[in-house]
Amino acid sequence: MAIEPELYFISTAARLLDMHPQTLRKYERLGLVRPSRTIGSVRLYSDDELQRLRLIKHLVEEAGINLAGVQRLLRIAETVQRIQPLIPQITEAATRVDARRRLAREIARIGEITGL
């Protein structure tokens, strides 16, 4: 049952993903997803979170990656998403120095995540 066109209760999200609700709770505890909450603390999953959960499910079930590996991969992917907008800025003289600093910080973050 959808509350709004893009928000689903945990039971509906679990059914749509063919996952157990307890698995969704575990993924939330691990910080893999962050569903919003109603005033009564009922979890609500958006379409974006469902997509993220599909990716997690694929990584675990199809690619055989454990949850610690999934956490690292998702953190790397989030860092790459932050890097992408910086690339065009590097060529613009006015923002070049700041963009390079931010890019260097994000690359260092990837190094920390991967242990390099």
BELTAUR-V23542 format. One line per field, one symbol per residue. ss: DSSP state (A for helix, B for strand, O for the rest). phi: phi as a letter, one per 30 degrees, with the letter a starting at -180 (. if undefined). burial: I if it has 16 or more other C-alpha atoms within 10 Angstrom, else O. A space follows every 50 residues. Layout:
ss->???
phi->???
burial->???
//
This chain:
ss->OBBBOOBBBAAAAAAAAOOOAAAAAAAAAOOOOOOBBOOOOOBBBBAAAA AAAAAAAAAAAAOOOOAAAAAAAAAAAAAAAAAAAAAAAAOOOOOAAAAA AAAAAAAAAAAAAAOO
phi->.cdbecbbdeddedddchbdedddddddedidbbddbdediddbcddddd dddddeeddddccicdddddeddddddddddddeddedddddedcedddd ddddddddddedddic
burial->OOOOOOIIIIIIIIOOIOOOIOOIIOIOOOOIIIIOOOOOOOIIIIOOII OOIIOIIOIOOOOOIOOOOIIOIOIIOOIOOOIOOIOOIIOOOOOIOOII OOIOOIIOIIOOOOOO
//
